[in-house]
Amino acid sequence: MTILFAALFAVFVLSNFDMVDSSSYDKIVYHSKVRARKEGPNVCALQQAMGTKKKYFSTCLTFCFLGGDVVIMVPSIPCSTVAPIDNVYGTLGLVKAISTQEYSHISKLREEIEGSGSYTFFAPSNDAWDLLDEEVRSALVSNVNIELYNALHYHMANKRLLTKDLKNGLVVDSMYNDLGLYINHYSNGIVTVNCARIIHGNQVATNGVVHIIDRVITAVGNTIKDVIEVDDDLTTLSEVALASGLLDKLEQPGQYTLFAPTNDAFAKLDSDVLQRLMGDKGVLQALLNFHMLNSVQCSEGIMSGQTFETLEGHNIEIGCDGDSLTVNGIKMVLKKDIVTANGVIHLIDEVLMPDSAKQVMELLTPSQSTFSDMVSELGLSAAMAAEAEYTLLAPLNSVFTDEVMAIDQSFLKVILENHILKEKITLGQLYNGQRLETIAGKFLRVFIYRTAVCIENSCLVRGSKEGSNGALHLMRTLMKPAETTMFQILTDNGGFKIFLSLMEMAGLTDLLKQEGEYTLFAPSDEAFAGVSNSDLALLRGNMNALRTILLYHFSNGVFIGGGLETGVTNLLKSLQGNNLRVLHANNTIRVNTIEVPENDIMATNGVIHFVKTLLYPGELPAGNSDLLGLLRRLIKYMEIKALLMFKLHVLHYAFVVIYSMPDVTHVTRVIEREPTITKVTRVIEGQPTITKVTPIVIEGEPKFTKVTRVIEGEPKVTKVTRVGNPSMLDMDSEKITKFIQGKRHI
């Protein structure tokens, strides 16, 4: 009874040494369901021995001990009792590793594993022995006292190691000449030894522990370099490794996985492609590194759809499809799990070609096939020198509508020439304000936004690539390089005559012509429908109000539709000072709730969006009742506040006015009674000379200079202008102020 109690207590203590959280087991169960779909419902059973917290799992039929009998169970049903533990030899029988137990007996290993000591036995299952090559198995059995004995000793370590002790990357000295056993412990809980998976672990014995593995393992001594140099199927790969200068790297210590293309895999490549590869050492290095991982990935540790970063820097996807491994979704693994001293090799029947080893035209994928075809048909690819570098700005197939394809080919060729840059520009090299030269000699501008990178009117789609002699960027639309100014575009259009005339009245025309980066919401003539000559005269008579309105249509910076954040209100500060509220949603742009019917017309000094309604800052009141009435007829998207005595000021925009001072005199006269005329301007006879009036935009906070000149005595009066403005009746005096580079006030 004492012995039985001690045995049961030992089971309890030793079993608690290895406790794995449930999430790891959930992953194991999921993985094994994938592997064992053909094996039946009990394959994935999870077990827990009564009296312990130890859980374990097997891809074989699971069982627990009940008086020495085997009981098949489902995950939720625990065993009611457990049997006393046995020595390693006896435990082999309990876990049904009958072949390993038999070979231990005939090879004279039995006495050792029944005796005193502390061993770890990685015991092949019965199925594992059946999978072993028949000739190899016969050779072992025919020489039981040496070959079979040594083979079994290689499956053993001279100390007890539970799965929690089997750390990833650990090398355990075996009991056969201290040759290494290579352990990998994966994040999903799977443990392998020389890529053989532990399918039933931690079977505690009185003199050690037994782990059942799914294959017979062989001694490892060669490196990856040794294998590819002697394997007749890998001679081309060996030549590639030698030419790349990386062959010696393959014998250095490490944890590598090599997906090794066979000779037949290289033979599938076009001869000119292989010749080009062999002539470029850098490309060969990229090619070889793309086939290597900086970790050991045994086939048993890989779960479907896992992505790994290669030594080249880009990812490949490794998965499993039944018993087959897939690479990037393709079944190409011919032979798996060739274990070496510094990693594992899987033979594949296709060459994995990284983007960095491709030429720029080879970077194009089916989603850009129309662009690829057009570039070839129009002779542009032939004109791209092999030794030169290029960048393709490739529109997606959806861009080439019937309307686009109906364009005359000579004109279409000019368009596509502007989609090929003269140099290699990667995504990380693009910056705001950058100018890119095309093979047509035109220059394209780069605009960087919070959530987008755009070139002229077209924004990049995710999926940029870098090849050996160029780069590829995917574009949402065809690009329209800017060729003329805003002024020329609006003039040539013919539908903006009123807006242009008002800009001229306000002295703002140069804003449409000068260099800069502006966004203009240009109101078409439709925006002024119903405006009479008297209405226009009202605007002309209130110059500050007119400039306020016009400058509200401009914003500093180039904001195209694709550069706006989708679904939120983008606040663009106008040159007038108040914000424009721009919303981009459902491929439609709205400014202050007004739909923009046509957008992204690129100009050399900015971008124009056409609108059919005049814009006005809602938080800015109108200056007088007449102006309020006019604005309410023009501005249909909001209610404008009315506030008498309010002075409209032109913000953020200044003028430099240069006068010839000897010939022009400004007079301000203060009337000391209740005036009926609030503003008197006296102009001295004589033809004044005005040398230049130039409107410009001045960045920063302008300086104010005010000059008031009063002529003493009775001046000569040749002209009197009387202004009766009710908003100014409470003023003590009115001034005509001359200013230089500052804000202008009335």
Steps between C-alpha positions, in 0.01 A plus 500: 500500500787732584660430161172567318452829688856607419448417134178698483662793680788492250256517211332802660826689563672426172190566293470851643845583370351557156202728493402672177231761471180411323559736208798298384295183515219666310746573222631144507149360483418725204817406316452132555143514381638628172762225487271222605178553308529148359585336831166512679333700781722388789824618345488839667400392849645695790567313824555571864613239750292490815674645801727726292478822303701351217346510155635332193398445144564249224423484129460126546204341680526639850482303812572506869591225747232303676650200674734451206219494247464745213194722511410723206346822621365833376650828627249570774500156666791441741621157611369388836836370617863459393744208523839510674789619283747249357859521379580632151479156341166423661364846413571433130250216523245705690495771234485237224844574353526126440753510217741717697456275804568191287812651339622605846469138609681338205778762490591437866384852596230364729726438797624859485158665490362269768789576731598796708554838344309796366430490128301683238383270221364655179324182394370460143140390479402179323392704197836677500681167461262401221584823314873429512656390171483120491866455405614724784276321746625156386860613533438613857324179600764281337769657716312539823793510739674791324293695246163462672652552844677818383185624323295460818772664708480801267133534606605528867651757734665415831271725707130558544361780285132589507353703215529817709876441506519461123564863407500622144846472345626266770754239394493191723793259508375156406630176646656413162845661490347820644358587156248780529123476516355826361198625691243750377218619723246706309266767630196281430628241748637251247839351590727327248828315526692488170165612348321191637196613693432393856148360473471358851732667745600489864424134571677489834691184593681401818835549328420776253239618256370379163392728213334329202609654168352460153813387312831322539780756518853464368828648616586852379848615416487695171430869451270651237806567284607135524158379386462725193856430388451121489133474397478432126162676482644826636802567274350818347415633846858430606625702201265788589618497862863500390452784248312708757778470756263352757607135482725527804216655697311173464751317718505751784322420828144619510132417479403511131229364276591464132237443234736348246398511131602188313678497164163446332366810673776716352447335161145644495643854483557662162863466396541877465362551852741249651786656304406845628482371856841334481652824374395709800647409838264727692195346331630150575540588866143631510381183326673262740406698812136498387510119535628514859347566841695594812324228700446126480152422370440127503198383304331374817525843662343693214135594519300602197545854374803599707709785363875518550751773418782376280864604527438711188256712701166411346246244618395161372198302615551142612203275554391139504249320286454157651842338497641754251671829569406801292705810425301813413198273464663265248585135556865498407677310778641173366686388811483650846694503824858431394653578837851647518723630775399859424145467382256314281457466123179454303539418128266695269429468128466873423737794537365772731569827321511806730409842365855615567626250240248607234532770239251783522265369228494162677355668809166552326228260610166404340332798670712726278494281188329764282772753579764234430341415166467865397862577592613208281263572211592870487872421496578652838649184651737461207620856554590424863872417501588183691788665685296805606267539799133596484190539714161387371192691618260227394123566500279205591307320227175669607644836392508396134133546421353484151525877486872490577566218255324700228763775523724534197805280555748778436334709771474199732872440455569855618280437804675175591845654452414716800451182702863393465770685695860529391643367826428247773296663777380272779205575726730602785676756279187703419452831682267797482590751231725256315516534121530182295613503137326266255648346186294761310697778671204618708518557876252356747446633853474287813250580774514329840181494707407349834364180345617511139797552272402659169671597178318784323128408503547126562570329832695182561330170578659266754738257327813690398791276401872535447680307228862464395487792256193691604193544714126459451223710651132426443283800411126555543452710186677621190714800580448846356828692521451874548594714201332840553407737783163526669430820306559333165289196590202712607535729199519212253201330665274794425259430783656726763472846342322662797744357754796619292349847462444527875859387563615777268279759674645395835856518371551128566562372150871456562412244765381276217819556302784510748708205616380316809299208628133582541169319509219692331130421516410697188133612472376467145273750330208283619583612855407856400173416327251784548764755600423835339732781405383689808597199715846497349520874557419437866795263525725743317400773741607293800849388406588347837184289492581387148856402592376322811265289289754425228786413734272259685510281187880450530709289737875477535629160393389250237213280621373245249209264559714195571702690758200581717418272790192303408182526703609790720486876462832640382554860612694702244592852608414747228709801402217711646564336838191289564487124446362319200329178609575229246354149515614211279267201509359251247735636233337842533649825630289759680613840616279667761240228413506605132585219256806552281397384150854496358819480698876459478571727203874537538665837440867594520420708806249271669179308446150616406169349608195633316190600701164635391433705814678798648669425833483722806625448858187435704650639820577835332203745502411716203599865517170662404143414410546539123797265499312262729214478254732431210692232688181328610400467138843366400586284800241225519661265749481710817345794677727805508500714810402863470694744714493871424802709585718197415812571301621230260874455517723326250709248694823324413529679168684828451580736218804709426391830345776728373402862433690791356466720805560849350197478273239335727360656817247338734285732714287411800259771622312477828155669504407640842122461484250232434616403158281395214814406314725264693785474255660774289780438260672803349712439197741772393494574132775359293568164348636268772775258412459145632806297422388148596229319691587136569295267720708235672459246779716569801559212738517570870343775706503824296626830641267802501604845392238777507552847350249783532583831336285805576540815291455812704316783340229505242584239238388515142215261433448358154297187588283397795377144565225471758442161664191438709572171676270430795755262650740787551272769646639467850857561402668819611704516186585300194849455374649409173799298600795431282688188602798301386516125544228485760129446559268747340215652701221741417 
